[in-house]
Amino acid sequence: MKLPTFFKLITHLSCLVLFPCAVFAQEEGASFPVYGEQLEFQPPSGWKLAWMSGAEDGPYLAEYIPEHEDIDAWREGYLSVQRFEYPPSDVLQEIKAHKTRLADIALDQYITQAQETCGGQHQAMSQRTNMFNGIYFAVGGGYCDKYGPSAPFGEGAFVAIAEGKQFFFKIQYAWRPISAAEQQRNRPWRIAPQQAKEYLESIKTISLCGGEHQPECQISYIP
């Protein structure tokens, strides 16, 4: 039986936003130049580009962590920026017919998956939508108190889905308490208020660049 278009959309977005479904054109891990529409953003001071995968002119993932940390065992902080291709036009029309936005659906799918994969209790944040620099954003997140060996004291994240003109994007700031004592502080999200404010304010400054009728990008993924 043919699946309804809207159900296929949700499956498509789950693949894109939650799982590594893209066919990578570059060697995984190594940095490479990116062309076309991108997000103009500023990584936190003292952070490094630790991992990239994807295609120069298509979907890609870039991951940042503090300079002294390891991408496979980070604790202090994490930032990822991902670019995705939009689904076909008939699917976008279906979204519009349901009086919702692609960013809202993608964020909802991300939060649902985070709840399902949490090994303990997941506390979701309220989801909000806003326009920053002419871009539609859906912003949410949450905290899981038991995330596995890589994050024994849990992991929290702010997640934003941004709708560009040619692509859509996912921005994620994450953090991991480093001890049982730290896990009990700054409830419910286990992040210091000032740090949370800095991450959220950073999302608000993001703009589009590199695409048609857009400014030249200042962000660079190559040394």
DRENKE-291731 format. One record per residue (C-alpha): x, y, z; residue in one letter. Coordinates in steps of 0.02 Angstrom, whole numbers, plus 50000, padded with zeros to 5 digits. Example, Ala and Ser with C-alpha at 12.3 -4.5 7.8 and 13.67 -1.06 7.14 Angstrom:
506154977550390A/506844994750357S/
% end
This chain:
500005000050000M/500675017149955K/501115027450108L/500295044550125P/501455058450071T/501445066350244F/501995050050325F/503375048450196K/503925066050241L/504105061750424I/505105046150379T/506195056650262H/506535069650395L/506915056350526S/508225049350408C/508995066350374L/508985074150546V/509205059050658L/510255046550562F/511785047150445P/510825044250284C/511855055250169A/513095047950045V/514725056350091F/515775063149949A/517255067750060Q/518375057650173E/517495057050341E/518325067550474G/519375078750362A/518865096750333S/518395102950160F/517735118850077P/515855121150065V/514935129849923Y/513195136849905G/512015142650041E/512715140850217Q/512475147550392L/513545162050448E/513965158750630F/515365160850756Q/515955145350852P/516335148551037P/518045155951071S/519365142651097G/518395129051005W/519055119250856K/518285110950704L/518505092650752A/517565082950618W/516735085150448M/515815073750330S/514685076150180G/514815084850013A/515515101749962E/513915106949872D/512635096349965G/512235089650139P/513645090450265Y/514035089650451L/515315100150544A/515695097050728E/516575108650850Y/517245105551026I/518405114851146P/520215114551089E/520805102951228H/519415090051205E/519245074251100D/517775072050980I/517505054151041D/517515058451226A/517065076851246W/516325083451408R/516345102451415E/515375106851258G/514915102551080Y/514235111550927L/513645103650765S/513025112150607V/512175101650473Q/511505105950301R/510105095850220F/509245095950051E/507405100050051Y/506175086050010P/505275086649840P/504055100749804S/502515089649821D/503045085449999V/503305103850039L/501555107249974Q/500895093550088E/501735102050236I/500905118450190K/499225109850173A/499415103450352H/499705121550407K/501405117950482T/503235120750439R/504625108750393L/505695115350537A/504315111550662D/504115093650601I/505995090450597A/506225097050774L/504765086850839D/505515071150762Q/507195074850841Y/506445077151014I/505395061250997T/506935051250949Q/507935058751093A/506585053151215Q/506535035651141E/508425033151146T/508725040351319C/509255026551439G/508475035651586G/507305050451603Q/507215063351464H/506555080651502Q/506065089951346A/506105108851336M/504645118651268S/504785120851080Q/504755138551013R/504765146550841T/505485163250792N/506225173550651M/508055178150670F/508875188250531N/507465183650412G/507635164850446I/506235154150518Y/506885144250668F/506105130450771A/507065128950935V/506955115951073G/508015103251164G/508085093451324G/509115083651448Y/509355064751465C/510035059251634D/510735042651572K/511485042951399Y/512745028651395G/514625026151420P/515095042051327S/514005052551442A/513805043151608P/513055058351695F/511875062851554G/511835074851409E/510835090351368G/510605099951207A/509845115151125F/509285110950948V/508755123150813A/508075119150641I/508275133650519A/507405135350350E/508555142750218G/508135147050038K/509015132249955Q/509365120850105F/508785118350282F/509955116850431F/510115109350605K/511145117950740I/511485108850903Q/512385114551060Y/512645100451184A/513425098151357W/513815083851477R/513965085051667P/515695078651717I/515225071251887S/513765065151991A/513875081152093A/513785092151938E/512305081851876Q/511325087952027Q/511665106451993R/510765118651879N/509175108351866R/508255103951761P/509435106051612W/511105104251704R/511885119251619I/512415135451701A/511205149551659P/512575160551586Q/513165146451473Q/511385142851416A/511155161351377K/512755161751273E/512225146751170Y/510485153551138L/511125170951097E/512345163050974S/510885154750883I/510015171550868K/511505179150776T/511515165950637I/511175172050461S/511205165050284L/512665167150167C/513425160050009G/511815157649911G/510995167649774E/510755185849826H/511595182149994Q/513205189450067P/514855180650045E/515205168850189C/516505173450318Q/516445156350401I/517715144050330S/517905125450359Y/519695124250294I/521275130350384P/
% end
